[in-house]
Amino acid sequence: MRIAIVEDDRIDMSQLRRTLEAFGTEHGMQFEFNTFSSGEAFLAAFSAGKYEMIFFDNYIGETLGITLARHVRETDTEAALVFVTMSPDFAVESFDIGALHYIMKPVTREGIAKVFDRWKAGRNTPGPMVELVINRVPVHIPADSIQYIQSADKYCIIHCQMQELKVHLPLDKLAEQLPTDRFLRPHRSYAISMDYIKRMNDHCFLLKNDKTVPVSRLAWAEAKSKYMEYLLKK
């Protein structure tokens, strides 16, 4: 598997490569690496179909990783794009160009494992996307990146793995796009991804990020039944 790493920090590049090599050894995967410390060098070497996976830092000198990724997408729709960064500043843009994943520094084996879990799943069937308009720009967010959604007045706050997104859309309308086998409505003001539930307590759900989501009395029986059914299918 040919992998490109675009990173201008030598220490970060070395750590990412070592972590990938260790993961490959552990899982019987062979990687061929091309590393680039500047966006110009990467673009000079890049051609459609050359790399199966490309890791971008958010900032490579004066060049933005998202800018390089957009150049890639102009001719290559198949390469898996991964952003490795200290900040989730460009998470929305990375989703919109079909980025595979977005992981934070320092890179860990667990983070790389999630990248390849998504990569393997994506080779079979693409996951459902949620269409939104943020700051008047249409974007597509992978449904499996959403932990929970909370409504507030005339807008919703979407809590993703990397950041929070605010959209002027009623929760009832937004919920129409959510996969019914993964999400439930425990309260009129909330929708939760069952993938992120740690456990169910008395009249509330505790999420894996330790946030608590209430369950209304009217929704309790249905929410409990749906969650138990979800657990049995896992």
N, C-alpha and C positions, 0 to 999 in steps of 0.2 A: 504494500500500500504506500503510495507516494504522498508525502505530507509536506506542505510549506509552512514555515513559521516566519512571520513578519513582526519583528520585535527589535527595537533599537537599544534595549538595555541588555548587556551581555549576561549579567547574572540571572535576570528573569528568563532570557532565552535558554540558558544552560539548564536552569531548573525545569522548565517546561519540557525540554528535550529528554532530560534524565527521567522525568516522571512518565513520559510517553514510552520510553524504552523499557522501563520497569513494568509498566502495564502490559506492553506487548509481550515481554518475556513470560509474564505470569499467565497470559491468555493465549499463548501460541500464535501471536501475530507478528509478522515481519514488516517493519517500516523502513522506507527510504526517505531521508530528510533533505530538503533544500531550505537553507536559512537565509534570511535577508534582514539587514539592519537599516534599510531605507525603502520607502515606497517606490522610488525610481528604479532601484535594482530589481524589486519584485516585478513591477510592470514590464521591465525589459525582458525578464525571463518567462513571464506568464504566457500561456496559450490555452485555449479552451480544451478541456479534457486532460490537461497535463497532471493535475493534482486531484486526488479524491477528497482531501480535506485540507483546509487552509486555516491557520490560527493567526488572528490579527490582534495586536495591541490597539487600544483606542487611539493612542497618539504615537506616531512614528516620526520623530523629529517634528517638522512643521506640517506633516501630512496626517490626516485623520484616517483611522482604519476603516471607518464607514465609507469614506470616499473611495478607497481602494476596493472595498467589497462591491460597491456599485459598478466599478469598472469591470470586475470579474463577472457580475451578473449580466452585463451587456452581451457577452458571448458564451457564457457558461452557466447554465441553469442547474447543473447536476452537482457541482462541487459542494461539499459540506463546509459551511463557513462558521467558524467559532471565534467569538471575541473573548480575549483574556485581558482583564483590566482591573484597575483599582477603584473604578467608579462606574455605576450603571447609567451614565449620562445618555448613552445612545441606544438604550435597550429598545425603545419604540422603533427607531429607524432600522435596527438590526432585524427585528421581527418582520418588518415590512418588506425587506429584501429576501426573506426566506432563510435567515440565519438558523443554523442547527441549534446552537446553544450559546450561552453567555455566562462565563464563569469568572469568579473573582480571584485576584492574587492574594496570598501566595497559592499557587496551584497545588492541589492535593491529588492523591490517587483516587479518592472518592469523587472529586470533581471530574477527573478524566473518565472514570467509570460511567458517570452520567452522560457524558458526551457520547460514548460509544453505545450506551443503551439506546439513546435517541437515534443515533446513526443506524443501528441495526433495525429498530422499529420503523424508521423512515424508509428503509429500502423495501419494506413490504407494502405498507399502506400509509399515506400521509394522514396526519392527525387532523381533526376538525379545527377550523379557524373561526374566530369571532371578528366580524367586520365592525369597525368603529370609525368615528370621525373625531380626531383630537387636534385642537387648534386649527380647525377647518381643513385638516389633511386626512384623507382616508388611509387607514392602516389596518393590517390584519394581525391579530394576536392569536398564537396557538392556545386553544382551549386548555391544554394540559399545563400551561404556565400560570393559570389563574388559581389562586388558593381560595379566595372568597370575595364576594361582592357585597357592598353595603350601600343602601340607598339613603340619600339625604336631600330632602326637599325635591328639587326638580333634576337632580343629577345623581350619578352613582360613582362610588369610589371602588375601583377594581384593584384588589391587592394581588399583585403578581409575585413571582419569586424574587425578582430583582428590584421592583419599584411599585409605586402606586400611580394609577392612572385615573384621571377625573374626566367623566364624559357626561354630557347633558342628554341623558336618555333615561326614561323610566325603567326601573328594574324589571317590571313585567315584560316590557318590550325586549330588553337585553337578554332576559332569561330564555326567550324563544330560540336564541342561537346556541344555547348551552346543551351539550350532549346529555340527554335525560338519564343515561346509564351511569353517569359520573357525578352529576350535580343534584342537589336537593334543596328545597326551600323550607328551612326549619322555622322561618319567621317571615312576615311580609316585607321586612326590611333587609333580608339577607338571602344570599344563595351561596352554597358551599360546595367545593369539590371534595368528594368523599375520599379522593386519593390523598388529601392532606389532613384527614382527621386522625388524631392520635387515639382518642377514646371518647365514648359518650358517657356523660355524667347525668346526674338528676337535672333534667330540663335544660341542658346545655351541651354543646360539643366543644371539646378541647382540641385545638389544631396542633400540628407538629411544630409550629412556630410559637406555641404556648399562648396564642390568642384564644379567647373564649367567645363563642357565638351562641346567643340565646335560642331556645326553642319555645315557641308559644304553646299554650295549652291546647289550642285547636289543632296545631300541626304535630303535636308530640307523637301520637300513635302512628301516623303515616310516616313521619321522619324516622322513627325507630325501626319500623318494619322495612323501609327501603334501605336503611343502612345495614341491617342484619342480612338482607338479601344480597347486598353488595359484598359483604364479608364472606358469605358462603360461596360466592362465585370466584373469589380471588384464588 
